[in-house]
C-alpha cells in the first residue's frame, strides 16, 4: 500500500469523525483523529477479517476499549465494506441508529463487543485471547489460528481492571494478544500529569508483557512494532503509541476540550484545509480510499477461503472431528441427571451444583471457567481437568486469582468470542466487584454464566461484609439478566439446564452456603420461573432459595391453626414474568392474599405480592453469628413466619 493512499485514508477517517460529531453536536473527535494513523496501519496491513463473512470464526478480533472514540471504529468498518452505510455515519448518536455514542456489540457489522466503561474492553480482549488459545489447542492450527488486537487509552490503564487483566494475561503468556496504547497525555479534566505519572512500559514489563514505544503518527514505526509483536509467541504485547489528541487540528490539537466535544465549524474547516480535504464537503470519502480498504480486506477474504478448504478437508478425513467441532460451536440443550439427591436429606445448593460439574463437563465439552480464588468454596472445579496454563491450553479450569473485576470481563470475552460456554464464580456479595462486567454481559446478550454462592445472611459468622442483602434486588433490576436462586439440590439441576440452554444472554445462579432440605416436588418448575410446591386455599407464601423450606415449615404450622397455605417457589423472576397471565395467576393464587419470604432486601417484592401483600425480608445489614442464631434474630424460623402470616391474615 502506498504511503500517499494511507495518508489519504488517515485524513478521510479524521474528516468522518469530525463531521459526525459536529452533526450530532455530541461526541469525542479527539481520539479518532489521534489514532487514525495507528488504525490505518493495523487495518490496512495486518488485521485479518472478512466483511463478506463478518462472523467467520477464525477472524482476528478487534476491540476498541476506548469506546468513546467510537467514530474511529464506525469509520473503519464502513470503509472496509461491513454493512454500515455512510447514512449510518450521518445518524451518529441518533435514536435507532446502528452508530450509538459508544460501540454496541454487532458482529455482523464488525463490532465485537460493547465498550465505553473504560477497562472493560481491555479485560474482555484477554478473554478472547484465552478462548483462541484454548480452541487452537483443542482443534489445531488449521482450524483455529487468529489474534486479538485492541486499542486502549490512558483511561483504560487508570482503571483497576486493566491491572488485574494485564497481570493474568502476562502470567498466562497470551502471545496472540496485541494492544495499542493511545498515549496522548490528555484526559477529560486536562493533562494526565495531574493524576497519572506512572511508568506504563515498566508496569507492563513487570507483569510479563512485551513492550515497544513508537511515535503513533509514524505509520512505518507502528508497522514495525506490530511485526515485532507478532513474532513474540510467549507474551502479550503492548505497543505504546505517543500521539497527539485531535492530531492535525490547528487549534484543538493537544487540548482536553477536543476529547469530548465537537471541534466547532470553524475548527473543522481549518482542519480539513490543513489535512487536504474539501472544506465545503461533509462525510467526504474518495473512491481511492474505498479501494484501499477493499484491497486490504482481500487479505481476510483469501484467509477465509483457505480456512474453509482446510476445514472441509479435515472434516472429510475425520467425521468425528466435525461432530466435536459442532459440539463447541452449535451445542444443543443439555439434559442433566439427578445424582441421586434424596428427599429430606440436606445439602447446600453450592454443593449440589458442584456435584454436577463432572457430567456438565462431559456433556458440554466447551464448558470452562473458574473462580476468583474460591473454587473450593464455590464448588466450581471441573474434576476431569487441570488448570489452563502456559503448559496446558486444553485444560478447562481457569484460575482467575483474586481478580473478580477482571474475571467478569474475561468471562465475557470467552462468551462473545464464540465456541465456549464460560462461567465465573465468587461469593454473591462480591458480585459488586464485577457488576460492570455482569451489566455488559446483559447489554451484549452474551451467554456468560455467573455462579454466586454464599447467598444470604445465613452464611453466618463471617458477618455483614460477606452477607449480601441488597444484591438480589440489584441484579433482578438489570434488564436481560436471568437471576436463578434454586430452593434445593433438585432445583439446582434444573437451574443449570436453563443456564446452559440460554444463548441470548447471561444467567446468574445464586446458591447457598448452608445445607437445605431436598424437597418433595414436581420437576420442571424452574424453567417457568415459579411453580406451586404445595397447594392451598387461604393464603399464598412465595419464597426463593433457602427460604422455600422455611415457608413449607410455616405452612405446616398454619394448617394446625386452620389456615391452608399455598407454597410457591419463585427461583427466577425473569422467567416467571415471561409466562402468560393464566399461568402466573394459577401459581400466585388469583385473588388470594400473598406473603413473600426471602432473607434479602424487601425492595421489589411488591411486584409479586401486590401493594397489599406482606413482605418478609431483611432491610438491614446482617450480623456475625451462627446461621441458626441469625435466622431466629431476623425472624426467619418457621414459627416466626407462621406468626407473621397469621397476624397479617387477621
C-alpha positions as CSV (number, residue, x, y, z in Angstrom):
1,X,0.0,0.0,0.0
2,X,1.4,3.4,-0.9
3,X,2.1,6.0,1.7
4,X,0.0,8.5,-0.2
5,X,-3.1,6.3,-0.1
6,X,-2.5,5.6,3.6
7,X,-2.2,9.3,4.3
8,X,-5.5,9.9,2.3
9,X,-7.2,7.2,4.3
10,X,-6.0,8.8,7.6
11,X,-7.3,12.2,6.5
12,X,-10.6,10.6,5.5
13,X,-11.1,9.0,8.9
14,X,-10.4,12.3,10.6
15,X,-12.9,14.1,8.3
16,X,-15.6,11.5,9.0
17,X,-15.1,11.7,12.8
18,X,-15.2,15.5,12.8
19,X,-18.3,15.6,10.6
20,X,-20.2,13.0,12.5
21,X,-19.5,14.6,15.9
22,X,-20.3,18.0,14.6
23,X,-23.6,17.0,13.0
24,X,-24.7,15.2,16.3
25,X,-23.3,18.1,18.3
26,X,-22.1,15.5,20.6
27,X,-19.2,13.0,20.8
28,X,-15.4,12.6,21.1
29,X,-13.5,13.7,18.0
30,X,-10.0,13.9,19.5
31,X,-9.3,10.1,19.9
32,X,-10.3,9.1,16.3
33,X,-8.1,11.8,14.9
34,X,-5.2,10.9,17.2
35,X,-5.4,7.2,16.5
36,X,-6.2,7.3,12.7
37,X,-2.6,6.6,11.7
38,X,-2.5,3.5,14.0
39,X,-5.9,2.3,12.8
40,X,-5.0,2.6,9.1
41,X,-1.7,0.8,9.7
42,X,-3.4,-2.1,11.6
43,X,-6.4,-2.5,9.4
44,X,-4.6,-1.8,6.2
45,X,-1.6,-4.1,6.7
46,X,-2.3,-6.7,9.4
47,X,-5.9,-7.3,10.6
48,X,-7.4,-10.5,9.1
49,X,-11.2,-10.1,8.8
50,X,-13.7,-10.6,6.0
51,X,-16.6,-8.1,5.6
52,X,-18.2,-10.6,3.3
53,X,-18.5,-13.0,6.2
54,X,-18.2,-10.9,9.3
55,X,-18.7,-13.7,11.8
56,X,-16.2,-16.2,10.3
57,X,-15.0,-18.0,13.4
58,X,-11.2,-17.7,12.7
59,X,-11.2,-14.0,12.1
60,X,-9.0,-11.7,14.1
61,X,-10.8,-9.9,16.9
62,X,-10.5,-6.2,17.2
63,X,-11.6,-4.4,20.4
64,X,-11.9,-0.6,20.7
65,X,-11.6,-0.5,24.5
66,X,-11.5,3.3,24.5
67,X,-15.1,3.2,23.1
68,X,-15.7,7.0,23.5
69,X,-13.8,7.1,20.2
70,X,-16.5,5.1,18.5
71,X,-16.4,7.1,15.3
72,X,-13.0,5.6,14.6
73,X,-14.5,2.1,14.6
74,X,-17.6,3.2,12.6
75,X,-15.4,4.8,10.0
76,X,-13.2,1.8,9.8
77,X,-16.0,-0.8,9.4
78,X,-17.8,1.4,6.9
79,X,-14.7,2.0,4.7
80,X,-13.8,-1.7,5.0
81,X,-17.1,-2.8,3.5
82,X,-19.0,-4.1,6.5
83,X,-22.8,-3.4,6.4
84,X,-22.6,0.1,7.9
85,X,-23.5,2.8,5.4
86,X,-22.5,6.4,5.1
87,X,-26.0,7.4,6.1
88,X,-25.5,5.4,9.3
89,X,-22.4,7.5,10.0
90,X,-24.5,10.6,9.4
91,X,-27.0,9.4,12.0
92,X,-24.3,9.1,14.7
93,X,-25.8,9.1,18.2
94,X,-29.4,9.3,17.0
95,X,-32.4,7.2,18.1
96,X,-32.4,3.8,16.4
97,X,-29.1,4.3,14.7
98,X,-26.5,1.5,14.4
99,X,-23.9,4.1,15.4
100,X,-24.6,4.9,19.0
101,X,-22.3,7.1,21.1
102,X,-20.3,4.1,22.3
103,X,-20.0,0.8,20.3
104,X,-22.6,-1.8,21.0
105,X,-21.8,-5.4,20.1
106,X,-22.8,-6.2,16.5
107,X,-20.5,-8.8,15.0
108,X,-22.3,-8.7,11.6
109,X,-21.1,-5.1,11.3
110,X,-17.6,-5.9,12.6
111,X,-18.2,-4.6,16.2
112,X,-17.0,-7.4,18.5
113,X,-18.2,-6.1,21.9
114,X,-19.9,-3.2,23.7
115,X,-17.3,-0.8,25.0
116,X,-17.4,2.5,26.8
117,X,-16.9,1.7,30.5
118,X,-13.1,2.1,30.5
119,X,-11.1,-1.0,31.1
120,X,-13.9,-3.5,30.1
121,X,-12.6,-3.8,26.6
122,X,-9.1,-4.4,27.9
123,X,-10.3,-7.3,30.1
124,X,-12.7,-8.7,27.6
125,X,-9.9,-8.9,25.0
126,X,-7.9,-11.0,27.4
127,X,-10.8,-13.4,27.5
128,X,-10.9,-13.5,23.7
129,X,-7.2,-14.4,23.6
130,X,-7.7,-17.2,26.2
131,X,-10.6,-18.5,24.0
132,X,-8.3,-18.6,20.9
133,X,-5.5,-20.3,22.8
134,X,-7.9,-23.0,24.2
135,X,-9.7,-23.7,20.9
136,X,-6.4,-23.8,19.0
137,X,-5.0,-26.3,21.5
138,X,-8.2,-28.5,21.1
139,X,-8.6,-28.3,17.3
140,X,-5.2,-27.4,16.0
141,X,-3.7,-24.5,13.9
142,X,-5.6,-25.5,10.7
143,X,-8.9,-24.7,12.3
144,X,-8.1,-22.0,14.9
145,X,-5.3,-19.5,14.4
146,X,-6.1,-15.9,14.9
147,X,-5.2,-12.9,17.0
148,X,-6.8,-10.4,19.3
149,X,-6.0,-6.7,18.7
150,X,-7.2,-3.8,20.8
151,X,-6.9,-0.1,21.2
152,X,-6.6,1.2,24.8
153,X,-6.3,4.6,26.3
154,X,-4.9,6.4,29.4
155,X,-8.3,6.0,31.0
156,X,-8.3,2.2,30.4
157,X,-5.0,1.9,32.0
158,X,-6.0,4.1,35.0
159,X,-8.9,1.8,35.8
160,X,-8.0,-1.0,38.1
161,X,-9.5,-3.7,35.9
162,X,-6.6,-3.3,33.4
163,X,-4.0,-4.1,36.1
164,X,-5.9,-7.2,37.1
165,X,-6.4,-8.4,33.5
166,X,-2.8,-7.5,32.4
167,X,-1.4,-9.4,35.3
168,X,-3.3,-12.6,34.4
169,X,-2.5,-12.2,30.7
170,X,1.2,-11.9,31.4
171,X,1.1,-14.8,33.8
172,X,-0.6,-17.0,31.1
173,X,1.7,-15.8,28.3
174,X,-1.0,-14.9,25.9
175,X,1.3,-14.3,22.9
176,X,-1.5,-13.6,20.4
177,X,-2.8,-10.6,22.2
178,X,-1.6,-7.2,21.0
179,X,-2.8,-3.8,22.4
180,X,-2.0,-0.4,21.1
181,X,-1.9,2.3,23.8
182,X,-3.0,5.8,22.8
183,X,-0.6,7.7,25.0
184,X,-1.7,11.2,24.3
185,X,-1.3,12.7,27.8
186,X,-4.9,14.0,27.9
187,X,-8.0,13.1,29.9
188,X,-11.3,14.9,30.4
189,X,-10.0,17.1,33.2
190,X,-6.8,18.1,31.4
191,X,-3.3,16.8,31.1
192,X,-2.9,13.4,32.6
193,X,0.1,14.5,34.7
194,X,-2.4,15.8,37.3
195,X,-3.3,12.2,38.1
196,X,-1.1,9.7,36.2
197,X,2.6,9.7,36.3
198,X,3.5,6.0,36.5
199,X,5.9,4.4,34.1
200,X,3.4,2.4,32.0
201,X,6.0,0.5,29.9
202,X,7.8,-0.6,33.1
203,X,4.5,-1.6,34.7
204,X,3.6,-3.9,31.7
205,X,7.1,-5.3,31.5
206,X,6.9,-6.1,35.2
207,X,3.8,-8.3,34.7
208,X,5.3,-10.2,31.7
209,X,4.4,-8.2,28.6
210,X,6.5,-7.4,25.6
211,X,6.5,-3.6,25.2
212,X,7.6,-1.3,22.4
213,X,7.3,2.5,22.2
214,X,6.8,4.4,18.9
215,X,5.6,7.7,17.5
216,X,1.9,6.9,16.9
217,X,1.8,9.1,13.8
218,X,4.7,7.3,12.2
219,X,3.0,4.6,10.3
220,X,6.2,2.8,9.4
221,X,7.2,2.7,13.1
222,X,3.8,1.4,14.1
223,X,4.0,-1.3,11.4
224,X,7.5,-2.3,12.6
225,X,6.4,-2.5,16.2
226,X,3.3,-4.6,15.1
227,X,5.5,-7.0,13.2
228,X,7.8,-7.4,16.2
229,X,4.8,-8.0,18.5
230,X,3.5,-10.7,16.1
231,X,6.8,-12.6,16.4
232,X,6.6,-12.8,20.2
233,X,4.9,-16.1,21.0
234,X,5.2,-16.3,24.8
235,X,4.0,-12.9,26.0
236,X,1.2,-10.4,25.2
237,X,2.3,-7.2,23.6
238,X,1.7,-3.5,24.3
239,X,2.7,-1.0,21.6
240,X,2.9,2.3,23.4
241,X,2.0,4.9,20.7
242,X,2.8,8.5,21.6
243,X,0.1,10.5,19.9
244,X,-1.5,13.9,19.8
245,X,-5.2,14.1,20.5
246,X,-7.1,15.7,17.7
247,X,-4.0,15.4,15.5
248,X,-4.0,17.9,12.7
249,X,-6.4,20.4,14.2
250,X,-4.7,23.8,14.1
251,X,-6.1,25.0,17.5
252,X,-7.7,21.9,19.1
253,X,-4.7,19.5,18.9
254,X,-3.4,18.5,22.4
255,X,-6.3,20.1,24.2
256,X,-8.7,18.5,26.7
257,X,-11.6,20.2,25.0
258,X,-11.1,18.0,21.9
259,X,-11.6,14.9,24.0
260,X,-15.4,15.1,24.4
261,X,-16.9,17.9,22.5
262,X,-17.3,18.9,18.8
263,X,-14.5,21.0,17.4
264,X,-16.8,23.7,16.0
265,X,-17.5,24.6,12.4
266,X,-14.5,26.9,12.1
267,X,-12.0,24.5,13.5
268,X,-13.4,21.6,11.4
269,X,-12.9,23.8,8.2
270,X,-9.5,24.8,9.3
271,X,-8.5,21.2,10.0
272,X,-9.9,19.9,6.7
273,X,-7.8,22.6,4.9
274,X,-4.7,21.6,6.8
275,X,-5.0,17.9,6.1
276,X,-6.1,18.3,2.4
277,X,-9.8,17.6,2.5
278,X,-12.5,19.7,0.7
279,X,-13.6,22.3,3.3
280,X,-17.1,22.6,2.0
281,X,-18.0,18.9,1.8
282,X,-19.1,16.8,4.7
283,X,-18.6,13.0,5.0
284,X,-16.2,13.0,2.1
285,X,-14.8,9.7,1.1
286,X,-12.6,9.5,-2.1
287,X,-13.1,6.4,-4.2
288,X,-9.4,5.6,-3.8
289,X,-9.9,5.2,0.0
290,X,-12.7,2.6,-0.6
291,X,-10.3,0.9,-2.9
292,X,-7.5,1.0,-0.4
293,X,-9.6,-0.7,2.3
294,X,-11.2,-3.2,-0.2
295,X,-7.7,-4.3,-1.2
296,X,-6.7,-4.6,2.5
297,X,-9.8,-6.7,3.2
298,X,-8.8,-9.1,0.4
299,X,-6.3,-10.4,2.9
300,X,-9.1,-11.6,5.1
301,X,-11.1,-12.9,2.1
302,X,-8.2,-15.1,1.0
303,X,-7.6,-16.3,4.5
304,X,-11.2,-17.3,5.0
305,X,-11.4,-19.2,1.7
306,X,-8.1,-21.0,2.6
307,X,-9.6,-21.8,6.0
308,X,-12.8,-23.2,4.5
309,X,-10.7,-25.5,2.3
310,X,-8.7,-26.8,5.3
311,X,-11.9,-27.2,7.4
312,X,-13.7,-29.2,4.7
313,X,-10.7,-31.4,4.1
314,X,-10.3,-32.0,7.8
315,X,-14.0,-32.8,8.3
316,X,-14.0,-35.2,5.4
317,X,-10.9,-37.0,6.7
318,X,-12.3,-37.2,10.2
319,X,-16.1,-37.1,10.6
320,X,-15.6,-37.3,14.4
321,X,-13.7,-34.0,14.2
322,X,-16.8,-32.3,12.7
323,X,-19.0,-33.7,15.4
324,X,-16.6,-32.4,18.1
325,X,-16.5,-29.0,16.3
326,X,-20.3,-28.8,16.2
327,X,-20.4,-29.6,19.9
328,X,-18.4,-26.5,20.6
329,X,-19.9,-24.1,18.0
330,X,-23.5,-25.3,17.8
331,X,-24.4,-27.0,21.1
332,X,-27.9,-28.2,21.8
333,X,-29.9,-28.4,25.0
334,X,-28.4,-30.4,27.8
335,X,-30.3,-32.8,30.0
336,X,-28.6,-33.4,33.3
337,X,-29.1,-36.4,35.5
338,X,-30.1,-36.0,39.1
339,X,-27.1,-37.5,41.0
340,X,-29.5,-39.1,43.4
341,X,-30.5,-36.4,45.8
342,X,-32.6,-38.0,48.4
343,X,-35.8,-36.2,49.5
344,X,-35.4,-35.0,53.1
345,X,-31.7,-35.1,53.1
346,X,-29.8,-31.8,53.5
347,X,-27.3,-30.4,51.0
348,X,-26.2,-26.8,50.2
349,X,-27.1,-25.8,46.7
350,X,-23.5,-24.8,46.1
351,X,-22.6,-28.4,46.9
352,X,-25.3,-29.8,44.7
353,X,-24.0,-27.6,41.9
354,X,-20.5,-28.9,42.4
355,X,-21.7,-32.5,42.1
356,X,-23.0,-31.6,38.6
357,X,-19.7,-30.3,37.3
358,X,-18.4,-33.7,36.2
359,X,-21.4,-34.5,34.0
360,X,-21.7,-31.0,32.7
361,X,-18.0,-31.1,31.6
362,X,-18.6,-34.5,29.9
363,X,-21.8,-33.4,28.1
364,X,-20.7,-29.9,27.3
365,X,-17.0,-30.1,26.1
366,X,-17.0,-26.3,25.6
367,X,-17.7,-25.7,29.3
368,X,-14.9,-23.9,31.0
369,X,-14.3,-21.3,33.7
370,X,-13.3,-20.8,37.2
371,X,-13.4,-18.8,40.4
372,X,-11.7,-15.8,41.9
373,X,-9.5,-17.9,44.2
374,X,-12.6,-19.5,45.7
375,X,-13.1,-22.7,43.7
376,X,-13.0,-24.9,46.8
377,X,-15.8,-22.7,48.4
378,X,-17.9,-22.2,45.3
379,X,-17.6,-25.8,44.3
380,X,-16.8,-24.8,40.7
381,X,-13.9,-27.1,39.7
382,X,-14.1,-29.4,36.7
383,X,-12.8,-32.7,38.2
384,X,-11.6,-34.2,34.9
385,X,-9.3,-31.2,34.1
386,X,-6.3,-29.4,35.4
387,X,-5.7,-25.7,35.2
388,X,-5.4,-23.7,32.0
389,X,-1.7,-22.6,31.9
390,X,1.2,-21.9,29.6
391,X,1.9,-25.6,29.5
392,X,-1.7,-26.9,29.2
393,X,-4.0,-24.8,26.9
394,X,-6.6,-27.6,26.7
395,X,-7.5,-27.6,30.4
396,X,-10.8,-26.1,31.3
397,X,-10.3,-24.8,34.8
398,X,-9.3,-21.1,34.9
399,X,-7.6,-19.9,38.0
400,X,-8.5,-16.2,37.9
401,X,-6.8,-15.3,41.2
402,X,-8.3,-12.7,43.5
403,X,-9.4,-10.6,40.5
404,X,-13.2,-10.5,40.4
405,X,-13.3,-7.4,38.2
406,X,-11.1,-8.9,35.6
407,X,-12.8,-12.3,35.9
408,X,-16.1,-10.8,34.8
409,X,-14.6,-9.1,31.7
410,X,-12.6,-12.2,30.8
411,X,-15.7,-14.5,31.0
412,X,-17.5,-12.1,28.7
413,X,-14.6,-12.3,26.3
414,X,-14.8,-16.1,26.3
415,X,-18.5,-15.8,25.7
416,X,-18.6,-13.3,22.9
417,X,-15.6,-15.0,21.2
418,X,-17.9,-17.9,20.5
419,X,-17.4,-21.7,20.7
420,X,-17.4,-21.8,24.5
421,X,-19.8,-21.9,27.5
422,X,-17.9,-20.0,30.1
423,X,-18.6,-19.4,33.8
424,X,-17.1,-17.3,36.6
425,X,-17.7,-17.8,40.3
426,X,-17.3,-16.0,43.5
427,X,-19.3,-15.2,46.7
428,X,-22.5,-13.4,46.0
429,X,-21.5,-10.3,47.9
430,X,-18.5,-9.9,45.6
431,X,-20.7,-9.5,42.6
432,X,-20.3,-5.8,43.5
433,X,-16.7,-6.1,42.3
434,X,-17.7,-7.4,38.9
435,X,-21.0,-5.7,38.4
436,X,-19.8,-3.6,35.4
437,X,-19.0,-6.8,33.5
438,X,-22.2,-8.5,34.6
439,X,-24.1,-5.5,33.3
440,X,-22.2,-5.6,30.0
441,X,-23.0,-9.3,29.6
442,X,-26.6,-8.4,29.7
443,X,-26.2,-5.4,27.4
444,X,-24.2,-7.6,24.9
445,X,-26.6,-10.5,25.2
446,X,-23.5,-12.6,26.0
447,X,-24.2,-16.2,27.3
448,X,-22.0,-15.8,30.4
449,X,-22.8,-17.9,33.4
450,X,-22.3,-16.2,36.8
451,X,-22.1,-18.6,39.8
452,X,-22.6,-16.7,43.0
453,X,-22.5,-18.7,46.3
454,X,-22.9,-17.8,50.0
455,X,-26.1,-16.1,49.0
456,X,-27.6,-14.7,52.3
457,X,-27.2,-13.7,55.9
458,X,-27.3,-17.4,56.8
459,X,-23.6,-17.8,55.9
460,X,-23.2,-16.8,59.5
461,X,-20.1,-15.9,61.3
462,X,-18.3,-14.1,58.5
463,X,-20.6,-11.2,59.2
464,X,-22.2,-8.4,57.3
465,X,-19.2,-7.7,55.0
466,X,-19.8,-11.1,53.4
467,X,-23.6,-11.2,53.7
468,X,-25.4,-10.0,50.6
469,X,-28.6,-8.1,51.5
470,X,-29.4,-5.9,48.5
471,X,-27.8,-7.9,45.8
472,X,-30.8,-9.9,44.7
473,X,-32.9,-6.8,44.2
474,X,-30.0,-5.1,42.4
475,X,-29.3,-7.9,39.9
476,X,-33.1,-8.5,39.3
477,X,-33.3,-4.9,38.3
478,X,-30.8,-5.5,35.5
479,X,-32.5,-5.9,32.1
480,X,-31.7,-9.1,30.3
481,X,-30.1,-11.0,33.2
482,X,-31.8,-14.1,34.5
483,X,-31.2,-14.5,38.2
484,X,-32.0,-18.0,39.4
485,X,-32.0,-18.8,43.2
486,X,-32.8,-22.5,43.5
487,X,-34.5,-23.8,46.6
488,X,-32.8,-27.2,46.8
489,X,-30.5,-29.6,45.1
490,X,-33.1,-30.8,42.6
491,X,-33.9,-27.2,41.6
492,X,-30.2,-26.6,41.2
493,X,-30.1,-29.4,38.5
494,X,-32.8,-27.6,36.5
495,X,-31.2,-24.2,37.1
496,X,-28.0,-25.5,35.4
497,X,-30.1,-26.9,32.5
498,X,-31.7,-23.4,32.0
499,X,-28.3,-21.7,32.2
500,X,-26.6,-24.0,29.7
501,X,-29.6,-23.7,27.3
502,X,-29.6,-19.9,27.2
503,X,-27.6,-18.5,24.2
504,X,-29.0,-14.9,24.1
505,X,-27.9,-13.5,27.4
506,X,-26.4,-14.2,30.8
507,X,-27.6,-16.2,33.8
508,X,-26.7,-15.8,37.4
509,X,-27.0,-18.8,39.7
510,X,-27.4,-17.8,43.3
511,X,-26.5,-20.6,45.7
512,X,-26.5,-21.3,49.4
513,X,-23.5,-22.0,51.6
514,X,-25.7,-23.7,54.2
515,X,-27.4,-27.1,53.8
516,X,-31.1,-27.0,52.9
517,X,-33.5,-29.9,52.7
518,X,-34.1,-31.7,49.3
519,X,-37.8,-31.0,48.7
520,X,-40.5,-33.4,47.6
521,X,-41.5,-31.5,44.4
522,X,-42.6,-32.0,40.9
523,X,-39.8,-31.4,38.3
524,X,-39.8,-28.8,35.6
525,X,-40.8,-25.7,37.5
526,X,-37.5,-23.8,37.3
527,X,-37.8,-23.4,33.5
528,X,-41.0,-21.4,34.1
529,X,-39.5,-19.3,36.8
530,X,-42.0,-20.3,39.5
531,X,-44.4,-23.1,40.4
532,X,-46.6,-24.4,43.2
533,X,-44.7,-26.7,45.6
534,X,-47.8,-27.2,47.8
535,X,-51.4,-26.2,47.0
536,X,-53.5,-24.2,49.5
537,X,-56.7,-22.3,49.6
538,X,-56.4,-19.4,52.1
539,X,-53.0,-17.6,51.5
540,X,-50.0,-17.9,49.2
541,X,-46.5,-18.0,50.6
542,X,-44.0,-17.1,47.9
543,X,-40.3,-17.8,48.5
544,X,-37.0,-18.3,46.8
545,X,-33.9,-20.3,47.6
546,X,-33.3,-21.4,51.2
547,X,-36.5,-19.7,52.4
548,X,-38.7,-22.2,50.5
549,X,-38.3,-24.8,53.2
550,X,-39.0,-22.1,55.8
551,X,-42.2,-21.3,54.0
552,X,-43.1,-25.0,53.9
553,X,-42.5,-25.3,57.6
554,X,-44.7,-22.3,58.3
555,X,-47.4,-23.8,56.1
556,X,-47.4,-26.9,58.3
557,X,-47.8,-24.8,61.4
558,X,-50.6,-22.7,59.8
559,X,-52.5,-25.8,58.9
560,X,-52.7,-26.6,62.6
561,X,-54.4,-23.2,63.0
562,X,-56.9,-23.9,60.3
563,X,-55.1,-21.9,57.6
564,X,-54.4,-23.6,54.3
565,X,-51.3,-22.0,52.7
566,X,-50.2,-22.5,49.1
567,X,-46.4,-22.5,48.9
568,X,-44.7,-21.2,45.8
569,X,-41.1,-21.5,44.8
570,X,-40.0,-18.5,42.7
571,X,-36.4,-19.2,41.7
572,X,-36.4,-16.8,38.7
573,X,-38.5,-13.7,38.4
574,X,-37.5,-13.0,34.8
575,X,-38.7,-16.4,33.6
576,X,-41.8,-16.3,35.7
577,X,-43.0,-12.9,34.5
578,X,-42.4,-14.1,30.9
579,X,-45.2,-16.6,31.4
580,X,-48.8,-15.9,30.4
581,X,-51.3,-14.3,32.8
582,X,-53.2,-17.6,33.3
583,X,-50.1,-19.4,34.5
584,X,-49.0,-16.7,36.8
585,X,-52.4,-16.4,38.3
586,X,-52.6,-20.1,38.9
587,X,-49.3,-20.1,40.7
588,X,-49.9,-16.9,42.8
589,X,-53.5,-17.7,43.6
590,X,-55.7,-15.3,41.8
591,X,-57.5,-13.2,44.5
592,X,-55.7,-14.8,47.5
593,X,-53.6,-12.7,49.9
594,X,-49.9,-13.1,49.3
595,X,-46.8,-13.2,51.5
596,X,-43.2,-13.2,50.3
597,X,-40.4,-14.8,52.3
598,X,-36.8,-14.0,51.3
599,X,-33.8,-13.3,53.5
600,X,-32.8,-10.3,51.5
601,X,-34.0,-6.7,50.9
602,X,-37.7,-6.3,50.5
603,X,-37.3,-3.9,47.6
604,X,-39.2,-5.2,44.5
605,X,-41.3,-7.8,46.1
606,X,-44.5,-5.7,45.8
607,X,-44.4,-6.7,42.2
608,X,-45.1,-10.2,43.3
609,X,-47.4,-9.9,46.3
610,X,-49.1,-6.6,45.4
611,X,-49.3,-3.4,47.3
612,X,-51.5,-5.0,49.9
613,X,-49.3,-8.1,50.4
614,X,-46.9,-8.9,53.3
615,X,-43.2,-8.8,52.5
616,X,-41.0,-10.7,55.0
617,X,-37.4,-9.7,54.4
618,X,-34.2,-8.1,55.7
619,X,-33.9,-4.4,55.4
620,X,-30.7,-4.1,57.5
621,X,-27.2,-5.4,57.3
622,X,-26.6,-8.8,58.8
623,X,-24.5,-9.9,61.8
624,X,-21.7,-12.1,62.8
625,X,-23.2,-15.2,64.4
626,X,-24.1,-18.8,63.7
627,X,-26.6,-19.1,60.9
628,X,-29.3,-20.5,63.2
629,X,-29.0,-17.6,65.6
630,X,-29.2,-15.1,62.7
631,X,-32.4,-16.9,61.4
632,X,-34.0,-16.5,64.8
633,X,-32.9,-12.9,65.4
634,X,-34.1,-11.8,62.0
635,X,-37.4,-13.6,62.0
636,X,-36.8,-16.4,59.6
637,X,-37.8,-19.5,61.5
638,X,-40.9,-21.4,60.5
639,X,-42.6,-20.4,63.8
640,X,-41.9,-16.7,63.3
641,X,-43.1,-16.7,59.7
642,X,-46.3,-18.5,60.7
643,X,-47.0,-16.0,63.4
644,X,-46.5,-13.1,61.0
645,X,-48.7,-14.7,58.4
646,X,-51.5,-15.3,60.9
647,X,-51.3,-11.7,62.2
648,X,-51.4,-10.5,58.6
649,X,-54.5,-12.5,57.8
650,X,-56.2,-11.4,61.0
